[in-house]
Structures are given as structure tokens and as C-alpha cells.
Amino acid sequence: MTIGVALAVFGAAIAACAGVGSGLGVGIAGEAADGVMAGEGTSFGSTLVLQALPGTQGIYGMVIAIMIMTKIGVLGGGAIEVSVAQGLALLGAGLPIGIVGIWSGIAQGKAAGAGIQLVSKKDGKLGQAIIYAVMVETYAILAFIISFLLYNGITVG
Amino acid sequence: MANCVFATAMIRSLEKRLLTTEQFYNMIDSGSIDDICRTVQEAGYGSDAEPFRPDTYMSILAQRENNLFDETLKLGKDFKVLDVLNLVNDYHNIKVLLKAEALGIDRSDILLNTGTIPAARMAELVRDRDRSQLTENMLKAVLEASDAQARTNDPQWIDIICDKYWFADMERVAEESGNKFVQGYVKAKIDASNLKTYVRVRTMGEAWPFFSDMFIPGGTIEPTTYQRAYTEDLNQFGAHFKGTLIYEAALDGRIDLEKTGKFTLFEKLCDDAVMHYAKEGKYVSYGIEVVFAYFVAKQAEMTNIRIMMAGKLAGTDPEVIKERMRETYE
């Protein structure tokens, strides 16, 4: 395996780290959902929707990671020739969604958890609570687009 | 933050069951005591087996107060900081025990089991002057108050000395928690208490040294402010507290006191000032502040139910009852 391939694999690994943010975010929202369910009658459905929201960062990261791995042939079984510069470029492509995914996942988890509290306290606020939490998603999507465009602009082999 | 997410969320869902000012006013305006009892029961006081009724409300409230802090167990975490709200019961027990000791009577019937130390254990500790479980402040309170009682034979000093150490203990727990919100709450309580004492002492015509002895340190208002206010006429002192949490109480409460000669509105405004502060807990997303503020709100709610029930059962004018109601957490 060349240094170029190793760097590209590293890039894919960083992209997949967006799942850390999702894991923590879903955990925070889940804890909040448990809390309101332990209190006074809140519907399971409304809390579940909000809890699931921070999960998307992990999906974005996974998509970029798979794309990088496919591009360098790691998934197909035979890694192709990747120069150090190309490997570094693919590493760079993995960074936006990796870093933004971690932070936005946690932030979205907090927003979703607060939304769960809102829903538990006031009826009919599920829509607003979802919108507030979804606002955080914008920045994960922007990072995903940048990672995708960077990835798309890199030719290997 | 992470440790408080569950607790915060659970408290938020419980907050919606807190009685609002509007609900209280509707109950007060309602002619039927049965309707009032039904609404209060729906808010979590009493059960089908033991309904909330005029003849049971005192015991239900006492029981609810006893169980209030058990709710923290459901939160899955030991919130030591809630001792700030619980210490009042320990000091109540100390006062009762010392006064009973001075009079040579047994008043264990009015001891409260809601303190940080169970009532029966507290009775042993106070009797034996046992240092093992009492906090440093509790021990000082016991020794100094019993000494003052022996010298003056005036039980009032037991209250004064115990209150001083109660606030000191609250301050200690708040400091140990490292939580600025809780520390601010204790400061607000001290400020409100000092202002109440100040007005009462001045109404009694006592001089500065008398108030100075009773002043509780640790609030946001320095004794020098009170000393300066002492130079003014009692009707003019309010301006000295401008910019403080208790300014409204000092100003409006004083006007009402002058008009009516009663401390009712003045003391209510002092308590409301503390509730104003506690309401900041509503704007915290996750944290001990939410839990702490809920327990403050719950205590205020029980005070309001007592005021309302006592007023309604005595046939007091609804407007008078409303005036006495403390601010709710909404």
C-alpha cells in the first residue's frame, strides 16, 4: 500500500467520524426523551422524530467515506495507484464532513433535546421544535456538499 | 450538562402540572370549595384513596412536602445542592428541640422529617450536643442559641441565632456546589430576609446596633447600604436599594406598609423578588438550575395552596386572598 492510499484511507476514516457527533447527539436527545417519558405523558412518536434528527451527520460521513474508498479501489479489493498529493487531497475532502459532522451532531442533539422538552411542556409545538433542530442540519449539509465537491474534483490513477 | 439531560427533561415535563396564577385566581373566584379541591387534586395533591378536601388538605400538603425531595430519587442523580432548600427543615427542628428543651417539654410531634437529617436522629444529636453528624454551622447554632436562651430566657434569640446559621449553611452548600445560579439564589434569599428584618426593626423603633446584630452577611447588599438607609426616614429608604432585586419590595411594599400598617404585601413582594430570581431557571436548556428552580416553584405552589385554602375556608374576600398569593413559576 502506498502513502497516497494510506492518506486517502485516513481521509475516509475522518469523514466517518461524523458518526461520533451523531452518536452523541442522538444520545443527548434520547436521554431527554427518556426524561420526558418518565415525567408526564408525552407521546413516543413525537420524541422519536426529534431524537432521530442528529443521526444524519453519520450518514453523510459514511457516504463520503464509502465514495473515497471506492475511488481508491479499497472496496473493490485492489487498491489503485494513488500519489501522495492525491491522497492528501482525498484526506482534505474527508475533513469538512468529519469535523462539521462531529460538532453539528452534538449541537443538533442539544437542540433536539430542548425541542423534546418543549413538546413535553406545550402541545402542538412539534413542528416548531423540528424546525429549530433542523436549522443545525443546514451546516452539516453544507459540509457534506463541500466534501462531495472536493471529492468530485480529485482524479486518481 | 450531559449528566443533567434526563433530569432536566423530566422536570420540564413536570413543570406543566404546576398551578399557574390564572388557575389560582380562577379557584379563588370560584364559589365552590369542591371545585377548588378537585383542581388542586388534579395538580397532584391527594389521590382517589385520599382526596384533597378541607379536612385533609393540611395533612396532604405536609405529606407532599415530606415526599417532595423523594422526587429527586426519580431523577437518577444525587443532587446534593438541593440541600439548600432542605436545610430550612433541619433548622426548624433545631429551633423546636431547643425551645422544648428550655421549657422542659416534648414537642417531637411538630418535628419535620424532610430535613437533611431525620427528625429522630436530629433530636439525639441536639440532646447530646453530638458533633458527629451536625454541620459546623448547626453545631454553632445549637451551642450559641442554647447559651443565649440560658442568659436571656428569651426564645426569640433561638430563632435569630438559628436563622443566621441556617443562611450560613445554605451559603456553604451553594459555594460547595460551585453553581452560580444557586449561589445567586442564596444571596437573593439573604437580601430579602435582611430587608424584612430591616423594616420590622425600624418599625419597632430600634436603633442601628440592634439591626446590625441581626444582619445576615452573604447577600448582595452590604451593611453600609442599610446603615446609610438608617439615616433616612423610614418612608424614604427605598431609593437606597435601586438596582437591586429587592428594589420593588422596598419601594411598593413600603408604600403599602405606610398606608395599611400591615406587612402582608411587603413580605409578599420580598418573596416574589426571590421567585423572580428563581425564574431564570426557565431559560437554561440543561442543568441543575432547572431542577433547583422546579423545587423552589413547588415549595411556592404549596405555600400558595395553603394561603388560598385558609383564605377560602375563613371566608376571606377573594381580592384579599389574591393580594396574599405569592408569585408562581410560569
Interface residues (C-beta under 8 A of the other chain):
Chain A: I28 E31 A32 A33 D34 G35 V36 A38 G39 E40 T42 K110 G113 A114 I116 Q117 S120 K121 K122
Chain B: M1 A2 V5 F6 A7 T8 A9 M10 I11 R12 S13 L14 E15 K16 R17 K74 S285 Y286
